C-alpha cells in the first residue's frame, strides 16, 4: 500500500531527480528506489558494525586459536 506524503527538497535536487526520473518511471518511483537503497545500505552498515564489535570482543581468543592452528603447519 502506498501512502502519500509531502517532502521539501531543493530546486537543484528536484532538477536532478527529474532528469533521471524517466529511467524509473516517475519522480516518486525514483525517490522510493533511492530511499530503499539508502535504508539497505544503512542496515548493512549496522550489521557490519555489530560483526566488528563481536570480532573485537573475541579478538584475543581468536588470536590464540589462530596461533594454535598455525603451530601445526609444516614448513615447506
HELIX and SHEET records of a PDB file:
HELIX    1   1 UNK A   11  UNK A   21  1                                  11    
HELIX    2   2 UNK A   27  UNK A   71  1                                  45    
END                                                                             
